[in-house]
């Protein structure tokens, strides 16, 4: 149900922007403790009447009292106006039946004692019967020994800058507001006012907004601006939301929004969030003098950015699935709030159609059990089934003619099941091969190849081109390592290293380039295939040139048959280097410690790879064949970790192995075939593979794979006119 936004944004910021910031240590509080902020007990902040439009319809009494010099009655009338306002709709909040979840109540109550929720950084992770339970998390205490708030809290062992940044986004305040609305306990609004007052005294608005002063830049301001709309909705009828308080936060809310305009990010997801917040403020705050400017500027830039942010195939250009989902949300949220308030005309006619392909990518990327891979900076632990279904439901509402989306949103109860089994996002570099779309994960096999086109090396895209994952009958056999941390933590470099992904490296050096290129795709009988390439390494000296190009072809054999389907990888490595050593890296699933993931290293019998022996019978056998296998170090077993959430080692020391290939001095290319065969009989499966095409040409591949005595001839030829 839509909610009437009977209030303004609750950004009760507390006084003038100052130019004292340059005297402060970057990112640290104002330790001078100057009382530069108006006190609620001192009466009405007169700047209120400089930021509101007294000629706005409905503010007649406010203007009358103001012109008579009675600021108190004017503020009283303004508060009454906001409490009674019914012509502005905030689609982000539903007051009817509002409840705070157990997680939100935990956040709200701990904040009363200055234990502030900072997303992804609990002091103690809660569990119930061995299962992660966020409602039992304990958050870090920001309380000094004298009872004051320590906004500059440092915790031993936390070097990730996000811990410093996100505390300034005040992520515990909305849960407190929901707790208030549900219980009507005034302690929550009193906590809100006290804590935010203290924050503003420590971090007054700077005259000049600079990126390095993180409390007042980027997402910190944008998230504060947007979240305050919800706070005001929940708190507006509290006796502790006084006319004096209204006058304080309204004037400072303008400072917040204007601060966004002073320093936009040049591109990326943060810019979209800034523009969404700017548009939201203008739409939901039409009584402010600058509201129309905010709406016009925000929507104009959003119309521009929706063309810039999404690649031609619909994927957000940072190539990270989680930020892609966030970008869809921000772009659509801005449109939705404008539409609900009769301002959709600010958006171009092609604005909403531009999001269609973006939503379909999410549908194509999600595994049948409604989970996602840790590709790039995505944390699969944060994209739970409930969240994904909520998004699919929204996407189905955005595009009601998309029957496949409706199928995903309703878990197969409505809509139509998609039928395609190969999907290529050719520009951005995501490729999906699957046997079908059954809602039962045990009936689906799904392979994802990731070969991103990222020439600008955007931050959230990891250098792991041509890596892959395989979901088969409910098990992810090659989960991505994840991100573990963002900036400031050395573990980020560990988890994002190329060798911890299922692709090629020279020794174990990270690849230099992310120039994923789609080459070809097709279907031959009951086999789907895709061909992609990446110029992985470059010569460091000038003039720079490609040293190693990695072409990876993937065949999905018997692609319609869950019980007999399997996958074949053909890797071709070519470039000017001679006699070079290359590593094919494979990182497997959990189970090494239990003996369920076993390495197979029998070079004498041409057995190089691994297999699994899970008791449920859902297993795989992996075998690699190449004439270029290094005779001294054919296979080396190592270990890598998996992180499904920020700062969490989800599984330590899984099996990682690499097969070393050596390029002959007279050879044009190094080539290898890897067969990944799902089976219930891993120890009784025999596999062989060989090239039958006479050598590398760059135009065609032909191989023969034999599984348990059954031969499979697999091939493709790239047409001369292929683009």
Secondary structure, 3 states (H helix, E strand, C coil): CCEECCCCCCCCCCCCCECHHHHCCCCCCCCCCCCCCCCHHHCCCCCHHHHECCCCCCCHHHHHHHHCCCHHHHHHHHHHHHHHCCCCEECCCCCCCCCCCHHHHHHHHHHCCCECCCCCCCCECCEECCEECHHHCECCECECCCCCECCCCCCCCCCCCHHHHHHHHCCCHHHHHHHHHHHCCCHHHHHHHHHHHHHHHHCCCECCCCCCCHHHCHHHHHHHHHHHHHHHHHHCCCCCCCHHHHHHHHHHHHHHHHHHHHCCCCCCHHHHHHHHHHHHHHHHCCCECCHHHHHHHHHHHHHHHHHHHECCCCCECCCCHHHHHHHHHHHHHHHHHHHHCCCHHHCCCCCCHHHHHHHHHHHHHCCCCCCCCCCCCCCHHHCCHHHHHHHHHHHHHHCCCCHHHHHHHCCCCCCCCCCCCEEEECCCCEEEEECCCCCCHHHCEEEEEECCECCCCCCCCCCCCCEEEEEECCEECCCCCCCCCCCCCCHHHHHHCHHHCCCEEECCCCCCCCECEEEEEEEECCEEEEEEEEEEEECCCCCCCEEEEEEEEEEEECCCCCCCCEEEEEEEEECCCCCCEEEEEEECCCCCCCCCEEEEEEHHHCEEEEEECCCCCCEEEEEEECCCECCCCCEEEEEEEECCECCECCEEEEEEEEEEEECCCCCCEEEEEEEEEEECCHHHCCEEEEECCCCCCCCEEEEEEEECCEEEEEEEECCCCCC
